[in-house]
Amino acid sequence: MSNPKRHHYLPQVYLENFCQEGGLWVYNDIDKSIKNIPKINAAVINHFYTRENDDGTKDYELEKRLSFIEGEAGKIIRKLILQQEITSEDKGKFSLFISLLQHRTPFAVNKLHQFMDPLLKWVKEQQIENGIYDNFITEYEEKYGMAKEFQKQLLENSEIQLTKSGEWGFLFDAAIKIAEFYSQMYWQFIYTTKANFITSDNPLIYYEPNIDIGPYGYGIATPTVEKFIPISSNLILKIGDFGKGISYGLLNDRKIIRYINSSIFVRRKQFVFSNNREQLEFLLKRTNDYKRKEIIKIN
């Protein structure tokens, strides 16, 4: 496999199912524009998954692993679009693909840093306060003649952040755990023949539980929380509570489909994707460009 520098945080094998004649209509929340672009130019960042080795060479292993997962998911998506039933093995593979749609994005990285950076700062302060670095300071003074006070000033004013490997290590561990949950839940694939589903750069949406959850918030494993992920312009997956089974159904109630699409639209991070411009214009007007704040953790 080659070492491509253009990395898609929403895979092309996914976005192509929302295209029309190879083009993808995209709403950009930054400049409020609606444009038609090739899928190859959507949700892409140069070297987003590339890591750098100690010798300065580039490591493309993460992108290659993602490409393999995408290839397996593409086979499953094609089966579903042809209205063929999938196996329990397919369900396990697709669970990881779905989970990664949450955890492989720049927004997931930013959210991780919002949590981790203050924690790392606190850990550093505790280590300085308790003298944990004293042995290292003494060693550097002996080896390099670097005064202790100068070393302490450097340490106190330095920033400690996750490396790129650390970022993806955290996020992929979370993705694998969430995938285990998804694979154990009840799935329903819902087709439509009279309307279109949209998707976004935050494609998995959640509906609040129908039970009292107290002050602790809710997550994907909370009973009665419904999870939806659009698979194509005429297919969406609904994930329910824990329980075995996969079912298939038809939905042609335009009111319900508009409600689902509106939920996807307002939960965007920056981009919304559709196979026609008019639909995005309608949803923009319908929601009054409202954007819902994130209320659920990445995991």
SETIFI-640887 format. One record per residue: residue in one letter; y, z, x of N, C-alpha, C in turn. Coordinates in pm, whole numbers. Each point is the difference from the previous one (the first is absolute). Example, Ala and Ser with C-alpha at 12.3 -4.5 7.8 and 13.67 -1.06 7.14 Angstrom:
<pts>
(pt "a" (-569 780 1319) (119 0 -89) (120 0 90))
(pt "s" (105 -72 -35) (119 6 82) (109 73 -77))
</pts>
This chain:
<pts>
(pt "m" (-120 0 84) (120 0 -84) (125 0 87))
(pt "s" (102 -76 -39) (126 -4 74) (75 131 -20))
(pt "n" (113 11 70) (82 121 -8) (133 -34 -67))
(pt "p" (2 -11 -134) (124 -37 -68) (104 111 8))
(pt "k" (126 -41 11) (107 99 7) (60 29 -137))
(pt "r" (-20 -91 -99) (55 18 -134) (-102 76 -85))
(pt "h" (32 124 -34) (-94 87 -70) (48 23 -144))
(pt "h" (-89 -26 -94) (32 15 -143) (-44 138 -50))
(pt "y" (95 83 -40) (-38 131 -52) (-48 -10 -145))
(pt "l" (29 -110 -68) (-71 -38 -122) (-76 -127 34))
(pt "p" (-132 3 0) (-79 -113 49) (23 -128 -80))
(pt "q" (-7 -112 68) (14 -129 -67) (-113 -22 -100))
(pt "v" (-119 53 33) (-113 -15 -90) (25 71 -134))
(pt "y" (93 93 1) (40 69 -122) (115 -73 -69))
(pt "l" (106 -31 76) (119 -59 -59) (-24 -140 -55))
(pt "e" (-96 -73 55) (-25 -137 -47) (-41 -4 -147))
(pt "n" (-44 112 -53) (-42 6 -140) (118 14 -96))
(pt "f" (120 7 56) (121 6 -80) (91 -121 27))
(pt "c" (-57 -100 67) (75 -121 35) (-14 -107 -108))
(pt "q" (91 -94 5) (-9 -119 -83) (33 -119 88))
(pt "e" (-101 -87 16) (13 -117 87) (41 41 142))
(pt "g" (-61 107 47) (24 45 137) (125 82 21))
(pt "g" (86 8 -102) (125 75 13) (-7 134 -71))
(pt "l" (82 92 44) (1 136 -54) (144 36 -33))
(pt "w" (25 38 -126) (133 46 -37) (16 146 38))
(pt "v" (109 30 72) (20 133 57) (136 55 -38))
(pt "y" (0 121 -55) (125 73 -22) (21 95 116))
(pt "n" (117 -9 64) (34 85 114) (102 103 -44))
(pt "d" (-38 126 8) (84 108 -49) (126 19 84))
(pt "i" (-1 -49 124) (114 20 88) (120 -86 -43))
(pt "d" (-24 -130 -17) (110 -89 -37) (-7 -47 -145))
(pt "k" (-96 55 -77) (-16 -30 -143) (-27 -150 -25))
(pt "s" (-63 -64 96) (-27 -143 -12) (-140 -25 -54))
(pt "i" (-18 -118 -61) (-131 -47 -42) (-21 -137 63))
(pt "k" (-99 -10 88) (-22 -123 75) (-148 -39 -5))
(pt "n" (-24 -128 22) (-136 -51 11) (-30 -24 147))
(pt "i" (-106 64 50) (-36 -12 141) (-149 -24 14))
(pt "p" (-47 -58 111) (-143 -11 25) (-59 139 22))
(pt "k" (-124 20 -42) (-60 133 13) (-8 46 145))
(pt "i" (-4 -95 93) (-11 35 142) (126 72 50))
(pt "n" (112 -16 -73) (126 64 40) (30 128 -78))
(pt "a" (-95 44 -82) (22 120 -81) (-64 122 64))
(pt "a" (70 113 -5) (-52 129 46) (-57 -10 141))
(pt "v" (79 -52 92) (-46 -23 137) (98 63 99))
(pt "i" (-55 62 105) (79 60 108) (-68 -33 132))
(pt "n" (77 -48 96) (-58 -33 130) (-54 124 70))
(pt "h" (-124 -11 46) (-67 105 80) (-2 137 -69))
(pt "f" (-4 1 -130) (3 127 -73) (-121 88 35))
(pt "y" (-117 -60 17) (-121 76 30) (-38 -6 148))
(pt "t" (81 -65 82) (-31 -12 142) (33 130 72))
(pt "r" (-95 47 78) (23 119 83) (6 -41 147))
(pt "e" (67 80 78) (16 -32 142) (-85 94 84))
(pt "n" (-81 -58 89) (-85 78 90) (84 60 113))
(pt "d" (-61 92 74) (71 66 110) (47 -98 107))
(pt "d" (-75 -110 16) (37 -99 102) (100 -104 -51))
(pt "g" (49 19 -122) (100 -91 -55) (-55 -117 -79))
(pt "t" (-131 -17 0) (-60 -110 -77) (-3 37 -149))
(pt "k" (-7 -102 -84) (1 22 -145) (-142 11 -54))
(pt "d" (-18 94 -92) (-129 26 -63) (8 -47 -146))
(pt "y" (-81 -102 -33) (2 -59 -134) (-119 46 -86))
(pt "e" (-70 102 44) (-123 40 -67) (23 40 -145))
(pt "l" (108 69 -28) (27 45 -136) (18 -119 -95))
(pt "e" (77 -99 43) (20 -120 -83) (-133 -72 -23))
(pt "k" (-85 -3 100) (-130 -67 -14) (-89 74 -99))
(pt "r" (2 132 4) (-79 78 -96) (50 -21 -142))
(pt "l" (132 -2 -16) (56 -24 -132) (-38 -140 -51))
(pt "s" (0 -97 90) (-37 -137 -39) (-144 -6 -49))
(pt "f" (-87 77 63) (-140 3 -44) (-11 60 -141))
(pt "i" (71 111 -23) (-1 65 -132) (56 -96 -105))
(pt "e" (106 -71 35) (61 -96 -92) (-98 -113 -34))
(pt "g" (-77 -45 101) (-98 -105 -25) (-106 43 -99))
(pt "e" (-48 123 13) (-99 52 -95) (61 16 -140))
(pt "a" (124 47 -4) (67 17 -130) (25 -134 -67))
(pt "g" (32 -102 80) (24 -132 -55) (-121 -55 -75))
(pt "k" (-119 27 53) (-123 -45 -67) (-14 70 -136))
(pt "i" (33 127 -4) (-11 77 -125) (104 -48 -101))
(pt "i" (122 -24 46) (105 -48 -90) (-39 -134 -61))
(pt "r" (-57 -87 81) (-41 -131 -53) (-107 16 -108))
(pt "k" (-93 92 20) (-102 27 -102) (66 48 -130))
(pt "l" (96 89 14) (66 56 -118) (81 -107 -74))
(pt "i" (70 -84 73) (79 -105 -63) (-90 -96 -77))
(pt "l" (-122 -20 50) (-97 -84 -70) (-73 77 -110))
(pt "q" (45 124 -24) (-55 87 -104) (-148 32 25))
(pt "q" (-33 18 127) (-135 42 38) (1 151 23))
(pt "e" (-108 66 -34) (-10 144 20) (-18 31 149))
(pt "i" (54 114 41) (-14 42 139) (-104 111 10))
(pt "t" (-53 20 120) (-103 100 24) (63 133 42))
(pt "s" (-82 104 8) (48 130 48) (42 -9 147))
(pt "e" (-67 -88 75) (41 -21 140) (137 -64 5))
(pt "d" (23 -98 -88) (132 -62 -9) (107 105 -34))
(pt "k" (-35 90 -89) (95 104 -43) (40 86 119))
(pt "g" (-95 35 84) (31 81 118) (92 -74 96))
(pt "k" (-28 -127 26) (83 -79 90) (141 -18 -58))
(pt "f" (6 -27 -129) (129 -25 -64) (83 128 -9))
(pt "s" (-66 114 -6) (71 128 -2) (84 17 127))
(pt "l" (-58 -37 114) (74 11 126) (117 -97 2))
(pt "f" (-23 -121 -45) (107 -99 -5) (116 50 -86))
(pt "i" (-32 53 -118) (104 52 -90) (76 115 63))
(pt "s" (-73 92 61) (64 115 62) (92 -42 114))
(pt "l" (-42 -101 75) (83 -46 111) (129 -65 -49))
(pt "l" (0 -54 -122) (123 -55 -54) (108 107 -12))
(pt "q" (-42 125 -10) (95 112 -3) (41 45 139))
(pt "h" (-93 -7 94) (17 73 126) (33 -88 121))
(pt "r" (6 -131 -17) (23 -90 114) (141 -58 0))
(pt "t" (90 53 -79) (134 -57 -18) (105 72 84))
(pt "p" (115 -64 24) (109 70 70) (51 121 -79))
(pt "f" (-15 -2 -131) (47 110 -83) (-91 123 19))
(pt "a" (-130 -25 19) (-92 110 28) (30 62 136))
(pt "v" (33 -84 98) (37 51 134) (124 86 -10))
(pt "n" (102 -48 -73) (124 78 -15) (-25 132 -70))
(pt "k" (-85 -2 -101) (-30 123 -73) (-75 99 89))
(pt "l" (-88 -52 84) (-72 85 94) (97 69 95))
(pt "h" (99 -73 50) (97 58 92) (88 104 -69))
(pt "q" (31 -21 -126) (79 100 -74) (-71 134 -1))
(pt "f" (-133 -5 0) (-78 124 -2) (-26 52 141))
(pt "m" (-37 -93 92) (-48 42 132) (111 36 97))
(pt "d" (112 -70 -1) (104 23 102) (54 143 -4))
(pt "p" (33 55 -118) (44 141 -1) (-110 96 46))
(pt "l" (-126 -32 -34) (-111 85 42) (-17 -2 151))
(pt "l" (8 -118 61) (-12 -11 145) (115 71 71))
(pt "k" (119 -8 -58) (115 71 56) (-22 150 -3))
(pt "w" (-54 50 -112) (-26 144 -11) (-107 43 100))
(pt "v" (-105 -80 17) (-106 33 96) (56 7 141))
(pt "k" (86 -97 36) (60 0 133) (84 127 22))
(pt "e" (78 36 -101) (84 120 12) (-84 125 18))
(pt "q" (-112 8 -71) (-89 114 13) (-63 5 138))
(pt "q" (-36 -117 55) (-60 -4 132) (98 41 108))
(pt "i" (127 -40 -16) (103 39 97) (24 150 -9))
(pt "e" (12 49 -124) (30 142 -22) (-110 90 54))
(pt "n" (-125 -43 -11) (-112 82 42) (-48 -28 143))
(pt "g" (75 -84 71) (-30 -22 142) (-123 -84 28))
(pt "i" (-43 -79 -97) (-122 -80 18) (20 -107 107))
(pt "y" (124 -46 20) (26 -106 97) (24 53 142))
(pt "d" (-1 131 19) (39 57 129) (-86 -52 115))
(pt "n" (-132 -12 -22) (-87 -48 107) (33 -143 41))
(pt "f" (31 -84 -100) (35 -139 30) (133 -7 76))
(pt "i" (95 86 -38) (130 1 67) (-17 39 146))
(pt "t" (-82 101 26) (-26 42 137) (-66 -111 80))
(pt "e" (-96 -69 -61) (-70 -109 68) (95 -114 38))
(pt "y" (91 -36 -91) (96 -106 28) (100 42 106))
(pt "e" (34 129 2) (92 50 102) (-63 -13 138))
(pt "e" (-129 35 10) (-71 -7 129) (-23 -144 44))
(pt "k" (-38 -87 -94) (-34 -139 34) (122 -87 28))
(pt "y" (103 16 -84) (112 -95 4) (133 66 36))
(pt "g" (-2 130 21) (124 68 34) (101 3 -113))
(pt "m" (-49 -4 -124) (88 -2 -117) (27 144 -44))
(pt "a" (123 41 6) (36 138 -30) (-45 40 -141))
(pt "k" (-39 127 -11) (-50 49 -130) (105 -12 -110))
(pt "e" (123 38 31) (104 -5 -102) (25 -142 -49))
(pt "f" (-4 -97 97) (20 -139 -38) (-115 -48 -90))
(pt "q" (-122 42 34) (-116 -37 -82) (12 58 -140))
(pt "k" (45 122 -11) (14 64 -131) (104 -71 -85))
(pt "q" (111 -42 65) (102 -74 -73) (-55 -133 -53))
(pt "l" (-77 -68 84) (-61 -127 -43) (-94 24 -119))
(pt "l" (-80 104 11) (-98 30 -103) (67 38 -132))
(pt "e" (102 83 8) (68 47 -120) (75 -112 -72))
(pt "n" (43 -101 75) (77 -109 -61) (-82 -126 -25))
(pt "s" (-129 6 26) (-86 -117 -19) (-51 -6 -144))
(pt "e" (-36 -118 -41) (-59 -21 -132) (-150 -20 15))
(pt "i" (-78 65 -84) (-144 -20 0) (-36 -72 -128))
(pt "q" (-57 -119 16) (-36 -80 -116) (-142 -52 13))
(pt "l" (-55 -42 -111) (-132 -60 2) (4 -132 76))
(pt "t" (-104 -28 77) (-15 -132 57) (-46 -96 -109))
(pt "k" (0 -128 29) (-47 -98 -97) (-147 23 -32))
(pt "s" (-77 36 103) (-142 31 -23) (-14 122 -89))
(pt "g" (88 99 21) (-4 119 -84) (35 -30 -144))
(pt "e" (101 -86 -19) (38 -39 -136) (-118 -59 -75))
(pt "w" (-60 -103 61) (-109 -69 -70) (-125 86 -9))
(pt "g" (-18 92 94) (-112 92 -10) (10 87 -123))
(pt "f" (118 58 -24) (24 82 -119) (-17 -82 -127))
(pt "l" (64 -117 -4) (1 -79 -122) (-138 -57 -34))
(pt "f" (-74 -41 101) (-132 -55 -28) (-100 108 -38))
(pt "d" (14 118 58) (-84 112 -44) (25 29 -148))
(pt "a" (128 -2 -39) (35 21 -141) (-56 -111 -88))
(pt "a" (9 -123 49) (-50 -114 -78) (-150 9 -24))
(pt "i" (-73 41 102) (-146 12 -13) (-36 109 -101))
(pt "k" (71 111 4) (-28 110 -93) (32 -42 -144))
(pt "i" (114 -67 -20) (37 -46 -133) (-100 -103 -50))
(pt "a" (-47 -86 89) (-99 -102 -38) (-128 67 -50))
(pt "e" (-38 110 60) (-119 74 -47) (20 47 -144))
(pt "f" (121 46 -30) (30 42 -137) (-10 -118 -96))
(pt "y" (69 -110 35) (0 -118 -88) (-141 -48 -30))
(pt "s" (-85 0 101) (-135 -53 -18) (-84 86 -95))
(pt "q" (42 125 -22) (-74 90 -88) (59 6 -142))
(pt "m" (100 -80 -26) (68 3 -129) (-43 -117 -88))
(pt "y" (30 13 -129) (-36 -104 -96) (102 -114 8))
(pt "w" (-50 -124 8) (87 -117 12) (-9 -87 -124))
(pt "q" (113 -58 -40) (2 -98 -107) (88 -118 44))
(pt "f" (-60 -118 8) (75 -121 31) (48 -62 -131))
(pt "i" (132 -22 -9) (61 -46 -124) (63 -138 23))
(pt "y" (-48 -98 -75) (49 -137 9) (101 -27 -111))
(pt "t" (88 -98 24) (91 -46 -103) (7 -152 4))
(pt "t" (18 -61 -116) (11 -146 -7) (132 -46 -57))
(pt "k" (85 95 -42) (124 -37 -68) (126 53 70))
(pt "a" (-15 62 116) (116 53 71) (-37 10 148))
(pt "n" (97 43 81) (-22 12 144) (27 141 48))
(pt "f" (-83 47 91) (30 124 71) (79 -33 125))
(pt "i" (88 92 39) (73 -11 126) (-60 98 100))
(pt "t" (50 -3 123) (-36 104 96) (124 29 85))
(pt "s" (-12 96 91) (114 39 82) (-50 50 135))
(pt "d" (94 41 85) (-38 58 128) (-42 146 -13))
(pt "n" (-9 47 -123) (-58 131 -32) (-94 -22 -118))
(pt "p" (-111 -75 21) (-75 -57 -112) (-81 98 -83))
(pt "l" (-34 117 55) (-77 97 -78) (94 90 -77))
(pt "i" (-13 2 -131) (87 85 -81) (-83 107 -70))
(pt "y" (63 111 -28) (-66 115 -61) (74 39 -127))
(pt "y" (-76 42 -100) (59 57 -119) (-32 148 -6))
(pt "e" (100 78 -36) (-11 146 1) (-119 47 -84))
(pt "p" (-60 112 38) (-116 52 -74) (38 50 -139))
(pt "n" (-98 5 -86) (20 49 -137) (-35 148 -13))
(pt "i" (1 71 111) (-32 142 -1) (111 77 70))
(pt "d" (4 130 -21) (99 85 66) (-40 20 145))
(pt "i" (85 -45 93) (-33 11 142) (81 109 70))
(pt "g" (82 71 -75) (76 108 59) (103 -51 100))
(pt "p" (37 83 98) (106 -38 94) (-48 -77 122))
(pt "y" (-129 -35 6) (-56 -51 124) (-1 -152 12))
(pt "g" (45 -73 -99) (-3 -145 7) (-139 -55 -25))
(pt "y" (-15 -129 18) (-129 -62 -28) (-30 -106 104))
(pt "g" (-127 -38 7) (-45 -103 93) (-103 -87 -65))
(pt "i" (-63 -86 78) (-94 -96 -58) (-124 67 -58))
(pt "a" (-34 119 51) (-121 67 -47) (25 93 -119))
(pt "t" (127 14 -40) (31 84 -115) (-60 -61 -127))
(pt "p" (-72 76 -79) (-58 -54 -123) (104 -66 -89))
(pt "t" (-38 -111 -61) (77 -82 -95) (110 -85 66))
(pt "v" (17 9 132) (96 -89 67) (-60 -140 7))
(pt "e" (71 -98 -56) (-48 -138 1) (66 -75 114))
(pt "k" (-83 -73 76) (48 -78 113) (-16 -148 -32))
(pt "f" (102 -82 27) (-5 -143 -27) (34 -77 127))
(pt "i" (-74 -108 25) (29 -88 111) (-17 -145 -47))
(pt "p" (106 -80 -1) (-15 -141 -38) (-85 -73 105))
(pt "i" (-94 -82 -44) (-86 -76 90) (45 -145 6))
(pt "s" (45 -53 -112) (53 -136 -7) (96 -6 -118))
(pt "s" (58 -115 -22) (95 -13 -111) (-66 17 -136))
(pt "n" (-133 -11 -7) (-68 21 -129) (-109 106 5))
(pt "l" (8 90 99) (-102 104 14) (61 126 61))
(pt "i" (-31 115 -60) (45 128 54) (-117 97 -5))
(pt "l" (-5 90 97) (-104 102 6) (57 134 -43))
(pt "k" (-70 64 -92) (34 136 -43) (-106 94 55))
(pt "i" (45 103 73) (-91 100 57) (23 131 -74))
(pt "g" (-106 55 -55) (11 121 -79) (-44 125 75))
(pt "d" (-65 90 -71) (-46 125 59) (-131 -22 77))
(pt "f" (-48 106 64) (-128 -8 70) (-111 -33 -99))
(pt "g" (-82 -94 39) (-110 -42 -87) (-50 -137 43))
(pt "k" (-128 -20 -13) (-60 -127 41) (31 -109 -102))
(pt "g" (-10 -124 46) (9 -111 -93) (116 -93 24))
(pt "i" (-20 -125 -42) (102 -104 4) (-9 -76 -132))
(pt "s" (113 -25 -62) (0 -78 -123) (104 -110 10))
(pt "y" (-5 -93 -96) (87 -117 0) (53 -19 -142))
(pt "g" (129 -29 -11) (58 -14 -134) (110 -103 -3))
(pt "l" (56 -20 -118) (106 -99 -21) (120 70 -63))
(pt "l" (119 -33 50) (124 55 -54) (100 -113 -21))
(pt "n" (39 -23 -124) (99 -102 -30) (117 54 -81))
(pt "d" (14 131 0) (114 63 -67) (121 -10 94))
(pt "r" (92 -90 -31) (114 -24 88) (88 125 20))
(pt "k" (6 84 -101) (81 121 10) (-55 94 107))
(pt "i" (-132 16 3) (-63 86 100) (15 -61 139))
(pt "i" (-18 -131 10) (12 -67 129) (142 12 53))
(pt "r" (100 -14 -88) (140 18 43) (24 141 49))
(pt "y" (-63 97 -67) (16 140 41) (-59 22 140))
(pt "i" (-119 -55 24) (-63 13 132) (85 -69 106))
(pt "n" (45 -122 -28) (83 -72 97) (131 74 29))
(pt "s" (58 58 -102) (123 78 20) (-26 119 91))
(pt "s" (-115 64 -18) (-38 113 85) (-16 -43 145))
(pt "i" (-59 -117 20) (-15 -53 136) (137 -32 59))
(pt "f" (86 -62 -82) (132 -42 47) (83 119 47))
(pt "v" (5 107 -77) (87 114 34) (-57 84 115))
(pt "r" (-128 -18 32) (-60 76 109) (-1 -77 132))
(pt "r" (68 -113 3) (8 -79 123) (63 80 113))
(pt "k" (-26 -42 123) (73 52 115) (117 -92 33))
(pt "q" (-34 -131 16) (106 -99 24) (-28 -132 -72))
(pt "f" (-129 -41 -6) (-33 -132 -51) (-89 6 -124))
(pt "v" (23 -95 -92) (-87 -22 -116) (-41 -147 2))
(pt "f" (-126 -27 -35) (-55 -135 11) (-54 -48 -135))
(pt "s" (26 -127 -30) (-49 -60 -124) (-24 -148 22))
(pt "n" (-71 -63 -96) (-20 -144 12) (105 -80 -77))
(pt "n" (102 70 -56) (110 -74 -63) (129 81 3))
(pt "r" (108 -72 16) (132 60 13) (45 70 -127))
(pt "e" (-26 -62 -115) (48 53 -127) (-52 142 -25))
(pt "q" (-123 26 42) (-58 132 -22) (77 107 78))
(pt "l" (35 -31 124) (75 96 82) (141 21 -58))
(pt "e" (61 -107 -46) (133 13 -61) (-6 86 -125))
(pt "f" (-105 -19 -80) (-18 79 -122) (-18 149 33))
(pt "l" (-87 29 100) (-27 139 36) (122 67 63))
(pt "l" (76 -76 76) (123 53 59) (97 42 -110))
(pt "k" (12 -83 -100) (89 31 -113) (-58 112 -86))
(pt "r" (-130 -4 -24) (-66 98 -86) (11 141 57))
(pt "t" (-13 13 132) (3 132 65) (140 38 46))
(pt "n" (96 -94 -17) (137 25 46) (2 33 149))
(pt "d" (-89 -66 75) (-11 18 145) (-30 145 40))
(pt "y" (-58 74 -92) (-36 140 29) (-111 4 104))
(pt "k" (7 98 88) (-101 19 104) (-44 145 0))
(pt "r" (-127 22 -24) (-51 136 -13) (-23 62 137))
(pt "k" (40 126 14) (-25 70 124) (-147 36 12))
(pt "e" (-49 3 124) (-140 35 24) (-23 146 -34))
(pt "i" (-102 27 -83) (-28 139 -37) (-142 41 38))
(pt "i" (-69 -90 69) (-138 30 37) (-16 -20 149))
(pt "k" (-78 81 65) (-20 -12 144) (-83 -124 32))
(pt "i" (11 -49 125) (-73 -120 39) (-150 22 -9))
(pt "n" (-42 124 8) (-145 26 -11) (-29 94 -115))
</pts>
